[in-house]
């Protein structure tokens, strides 16, 4: 194989990797609207907050975050959403560790953590955020629900 061909191949692979990386970074942390999303069953989630089972959704919006033990950005996402929950009484943040809950990962098509589902006050999924959400994405999601 000529050296020129190998050099072009290396540069081509670097360009492809950079392009895919930029594409992935651009899509991560953004909300994708879901038309006619399903209603989440809180009993099936078996989610708890402060040791008690979660039995109701937020009055305005619920952020349902799927995390895993090995996720480095899950803690940052949880902190951001918990701070929001503390400042807005009509917002609820629920975090579910799916490390040992493959049934939930399959049901909600979770292929990366964190994945956050945005639910309305009835528990219907309105959008999903793959990866760590950007503050502007959270603000946009809150703005889409009437106060």
GISUL-V367750 format. One record per helix or strand. SS is the DSSP state (hx for helix, st for strand). FROM is the first residue (numbers start at 0). LEN is the number of residues. If there is no record, write none. Layout:
ss	from	len
SS	FROM	LEN
SS	FROM	LEN
This chain:
ss	from	len
hx	2	25
st	30	3
st	38	1
hx	41	4
st	47	2
st	51	2
st	60	7
hx	73	14
st	90	7
hx	101	6
st	114	5
st	123	7
hx	134	9
